[in-house]
Amino acid sequence: MVSKAKIKFIKSLQVKKYRKQEQSFVVEGAKSVSELLSSDFDVIWLAGSKNFLYLNEKRFQGRNIEVVDASEKELEQLGSFQTNDAAVAVAKIKPNELPNIKDEFCLVLDDLSDPGNVGTIIRTADWYGIKQIIASEETADLYNPKTISATMGSFCRVNVFYTDLGDFFSRNSLPVYGTFMNGEDVHQIDFGKSGLIVIGNESNGISEKVSRLVNHRITIPKIGGAESLNAAIATGIVLDNVFRSKK
């Protein structure tokens, strides 16, 4: 049974202010929670259906995790999605320590505001083997439940770090590629072996501050009549060309 106090605490973690205060976040759903339990995140609390706990016992057995057998109604109360009837977990937020990026490709998110887009970009990065994402401080929070859900578990394999992008670029010497409406055809570029790939805000694109730091302007050629591409779709197209050029 889940106490009212615990339900209140977990619901509070849907708000960024309280996630930051508690340095904790919530993960919902069978797939995402299973991935979480198999990752290096510090999981501190788990509520699951009898079936979920039975199937995943080896993932949490012997660890310092408070485990609760929860009813379907309790799981619905705990989560932010109506369809979750399997599991909810709480884990500690990882330290925001910027990595030393070299000899690899890394995505840079410039003020992306939609959690669903950010989550889908993380999932796409995971597909292409991208391990690090650098995000501006205004980019949607990785630990927002909508972001976590959209990653489909990929948040366990892709690290996301938040920082001032100007400071980040000043400390990095890798080539910087940015997506613009006018630039070199992405299908014709040899991206080499490493670089930073900047994806701009859904409505405004790459900010003026960051655009001055881009030394390779790239574009996805437009053939039809659509005004623009979704940021996550554009990311997938760019990454496919990045790794095509490496073959």
Backbone torsions as a table, in degrees:
resi	resn	phi	psi	omega
1	MET	NA	140.9	-179.2
2	VAL	-102.7	126.5	-177.9
3	SER	-71.3	158.0	177.8
4	LYS	-62.7	-36.7	179.1
5	ALA	-63.4	-40.2	179.9
6	LYS	-68.4	-40.4	177.4
7	ILE	-60.3	-44.2	179.7
8	LYS	-62.2	-42.7	179.7
9	PHE	-62.0	-47.2	-176.7
10	ILE	-67.7	-38.8	176.4
11	LYS	-63.0	-33.5	-179.6
12	SER	-64.5	-26.4	-177.9
13	LEU	-74.2	-2.7	172.0
14	GLN	-73.8	-14.5	-178.5
15	VAL	-102.7	130.5	-175.4
16	LYS	-56.6	-40.8	-179.1
17	LYS	-54.9	-43.9	-177.4
18	TYR	-79.9	-30.5	173.6
19	ARG	-61.2	-43.2	179.8
20	LYS	-66.3	-41.9	-179.0
21	GLN	-63.0	-42.8	-177.2
22	GLU	-91.8	-10.4	-176.2
23	GLN	52.9	41.8	-177.2
24	SER	-141.0	158.0	177.8
25	PHE	-145.7	165.1	-175.6
26	VAL	-109.5	141.7	174.2
27	VAL	-124.9	134.9	-176.1
28	GLU	-124.0	152.1	174.0
29	GLY	94.2	149.4	-174.5
30	ALA	-58.2	-50.6	-175.8
31	LYS	-64.5	-49.7	-176.3
32	SER	-64.7	-40.1	-179.7
33	VAL	-69.9	-38.4	176.5
34	SER	-60.5	-44.3	177.9
35	GLU	-63.0	-41.8	179.1
36	LEU	-58.9	-45.4	-178.5
37	LEU	-65.4	-22.5	179.6
38	SER	-94.3	0.4	-175.6
39	SER	-98.4	-175.3	178.1
40	ASP	-94.1	10.3	173.6
41	PHE	-67.9	147.3	177.2
42	ASP	-85.7	98.1	-179.6
43	VAL	-85.2	130.2	-175.9
44	ILE	-113.7	-18.2	-176.7
45	TRP	-151.9	140.9	-178.9
46	LEU	-143.3	128.1	171.3
47	ALA	-120.0	131.5	-178.5
48	GLY	-149.3	161.7	173.4
49	SER	-69.1	163.1	178.8
50	LYS	-56.1	-42.8	-178.1
51	ASN	-65.8	-43.3	179.5
52	PHE	-62.9	-45.3	-178.5
53	LEU	-63.9	-36.9	178.4
54	TYR	-65.2	-46.5	-176.4
55	LEU	-70.2	-25.8	-174.7
56	ASN	-112.4	14.4	-175.1
57	GLU	-54.8	-41.0	-177.9
58	LYS	-65.1	-23.5	-178.4
59	ARG	-76.6	-25.8	-178.0
60	PHE	-118.6	-10.9	-177.9
61	GLN	-61.9	132.5	178.0
62	GLY	82.8	-0.3	178.9
63	ARG	-100.9	159.6	-178.4
64	ASN	-82.5	66.3	-179.0
65	ILE	-122.3	128.1	174.0
66	GLU	-75.7	120.9	-175.1
67	VAL	-114.7	132.2	-178.1
68	VAL	-126.2	131.1	172.3
69	ASP	-80.7	109.9	-172.5
70	ALA	-112.0	149.0	176.4
71	SER	-80.0	165.6	178.0
72	GLU	-59.8	-39.4	179.6
73	LYS	-63.8	-42.1	179.8
74	GLU	-65.4	-39.7	179.3
75	LEU	-64.1	-37.5	176.9
76	GLU	-66.2	-37.7	178.9
77	GLN	-67.2	-35.9	-176.9
78	LEU	-73.3	-35.7	-172.1
79	GLY	-92.5	175.9	177.5
80	SER	-106.3	-0.8	180.0
81	PHE	-117.5	136.9	-175.4
82	GLN	-69.2	-24.4	-172.6
83	THR	-88.0	-2.8	-176.8
84	ASN	-79.2	113.3	177.0
85	ASP	-128.4	19.7	-174.6
86	ALA	-118.3	-52.3	-173.2
87	ALA	-163.1	151.5	171.2
88	VAL	-138.4	137.2	179.5
89	ALA	-135.9	156.1	175.0
90	VAL	-120.2	132.8	179.1
91	ALA	-133.3	162.4	179.5
92	LYS	-83.4	140.9	176.0
93	ILE	-69.9	136.2	179.4
94	LYS	-74.4	152.4	176.2
95	PRO	-59.4	141.2	-179.5
96	ASN	-89.4	67.0	-177.4
97	GLU	-103.1	112.5	-175.2
98	LEU	-60.9	134.6	179.3
99	PRO	-81.7	163.6	172.7
100	ASN	-90.9	104.5	-173.2
101	ILE	-94.2	122.1	175.4
102	LYS	-157.8	152.1	178.0
103	ASP	56.6	35.7	177.3
104	GLU	-158.0	168.2	172.9
105	PHE	-98.9	142.9	-178.2
106	CYS	-138.5	137.2	174.8
107	LEU	-84.9	145.6	175.3
108	VAL	-126.2	121.0	-177.6
109	LEU	-102.4	119.0	-176.1
110	ASP	-102.6	92.6	175.1
111	ASP	61.3	38.6	172.9
112	LEU	-71.4	127.0	-170.3
113	SER	-100.9	-18.4	-174.4
114	ASP	-93.2	118.4	-179.2
115	PRO	-58.2	-36.0	179.2
116	GLY	-63.8	-41.8	177.1
117	ASN	-63.9	-45.1	-179.6
118	VAL	-61.8	-43.4	178.8
119	GLY	-62.7	-41.9	179.2
120	THR	-67.2	-36.9	176.6
121	ILE	-64.1	-40.5	177.0
122	ILE	-61.6	-43.1	178.5
123	ARG	-63.1	-42.1	178.8
124	THR	-65.2	-42.1	177.4
125	ALA	-58.8	-42.0	179.1
126	ASP	-60.9	-40.8	179.6
127	TRP	-58.7	-39.7	-177.3
128	TYR	-93.0	6.3	175.4
129	GLY	81.6	13.9	175.5
130	ILE	-72.4	127.6	-175.9
131	LYS	-100.8	-21.9	-174.4
132	GLN	-128.4	137.5	171.2
133	ILE	-128.5	131.5	174.6
134	ILE	-104.9	131.1	-176.9
135	ALA	-126.0	144.9	173.8
136	SER	-66.0	160.3	-177.4
137	GLU	-67.1	-17.9	179.3
138	GLU	-92.7	-3.9	178.6
139	THR	-70.6	146.5	-179.7
140	ALA	-51.1	142.1	-174.1
141	ASP	-68.6	129.6	174.6
142	LEU	-52.7	-38.6	-170.9
143	TYR	-89.5	5.2	169.8
144	ASN	-62.0	133.4	-178.8
145	PRO	-53.4	-33.6	179.4
146	LYS	-69.5	-37.2	176.9
147	THR	-65.6	-50.1	-179.9
148	ILE	-56.3	-45.3	-179.3
149	SER	-61.4	-43.4	-177.5
150	ALA	-67.7	-22.6	179.1
151	THR	-72.8	-19.4	-177.2
152	MET	53.9	38.9	177.4
153	GLY	95.3	-10.3	-177.0
154	SER	-69.3	-17.1	176.4
155	PHE	-60.9	-18.5	179.2
156	CYS	-76.6	-17.9	-175.7
157	ARG	-116.8	-14.7	-179.4
158	VAL	-114.7	123.1	179.9
159	ASN	-87.6	134.6	178.9
160	VAL	-119.9	127.4	-178.1
161	PHE	-122.8	138.4	-178.3
162	TYR	-107.2	133.1	-178.4
163	THR	-162.9	171.9	171.3
164	ASP	-74.0	120.4	-173.2
165	LEU	-67.0	-33.5	177.4
166	GLY	-59.6	-45.5	178.1
167	ASP	-64.1	-40.7	-178.8
168	PHE	-62.2	-48.5	-178.6
169	PHE	-64.6	-33.2	-179.0
170	SER	-66.4	-21.1	-179.0
171	ARG	-101.9	7.3	-174.4
172	ASN	-128.4	138.6	-176.2
173	SER	-109.9	6.0	179.4
174	LEU	-69.7	153.7	174.7
175	PRO	-61.3	142.8	-177.4
176	VAL	-113.9	118.0	177.9
177	TYR	-104.5	134.4	179.3
178	GLY	-129.9	143.4	-179.2
179	THR	-88.5	123.7	179.9
180	PHE	-135.3	165.6	176.3
181	MET	-70.4	-29.6	179.1
182	ASN	-123.1	115.8	-179.4
183	GLY	-173.0	-170.3	179.3
184	GLU	-74.0	139.4	-179.3
185	ASP	-56.7	120.6	-177.1
186	VAL	-60.6	-25.3	-178.6
187	HIS	-78.1	-10.7	-176.1
188	GLN	-108.8	1.3	-172.7
189	ILE	-93.5	138.0	168.0
190	ASP	-96.3	109.2	-174.4
191	PHE	-79.7	-5.2	-179.5
192	GLY	72.4	-151.2	-173.0
193	LYS	-104.6	-10.5	-178.1
194	SER	-161.4	160.7	178.3
195	GLY	165.9	168.7	176.9
196	LEU	-107.8	128.8	-177.4
197	ILE	-114.1	114.0	-174.8
198	VAL	-93.9	129.1	174.8
199	ILE	-113.9	127.3	-174.2
200	GLY	-91.2	174.3	178.4
201	ASN	-55.8	145.6	-175.9
202	GLU	-55.6	-38.3	-176.6
203	SER	-98.5	-37.3	-170.5
204	ASN	-108.3	-4.9	-179.2
205	GLY	72.3	-158.0	-179.3
206	ILE	-72.8	133.6	-177.6
207	SER	-65.4	156.9	-179.8
208	GLU	-59.2	-40.8	-179.6
209	LYS	-58.9	-45.4	-177.6
210	VAL	-78.0	-35.1	-177.8
211	SER	-59.7	-30.0	178.4
212	ARG	-68.0	-18.3	-177.5
213	LEU	-97.8	-5.0	179.1
214	VAL	-82.0	127.2	178.2
215	ASN	-107.6	-0.4	173.9
216	HIS	-137.2	103.2	178.8
217	ARG	-86.5	123.8	-178.1
218	ILE	-122.8	156.0	178.9
219	THR	-141.1	151.1	172.7
220	ILE	-95.8	113.4	-174.7
221	PRO	-57.7	135.0	178.9
222	LYS	-91.6	130.7	179.7
223	ILE	-112.4	-41.4	-177.9
224	GLY	-94.5	-153.0	-172.7
225	GLY	-103.8	-2.7	-178.5
226	ALA	-62.7	142.2	-177.8
227	GLU	-71.7	-35.8	-176.5
228	SER	-156.9	172.7	176.4
229	LEU	-109.6	146.2	171.3
230	ASN	-59.0	141.6	-175.8
231	ALA	-58.9	-39.7	-178.9
232	ALA	-69.2	-38.6	177.7
233	ILE	-65.9	-43.3	178.1
234	ALA	-59.7	-39.9	178.4
235	THR	-60.1	-44.3	179.6
236	GLY	-61.2	-42.1	179.7
237	ILE	-64.4	-44.7	-179.8
238	VAL	-62.9	-47.5	-178.4
239	LEU	-63.3	-35.5	178.5
240	ASP	-63.0	-38.0	177.9
241	ASN	-73.3	-34.7	176.5
242	VAL	-57.7	-47.8	-174.5
243	PHE	-85.3	-20.6	170.8
244	ARG	-64.5	-41.0	-177.6
245	SER	-70.0	-14.7	-179.9
246	LYS	-88.6	-13.6	-176.3
247	LYS	-72.5	NA	NA
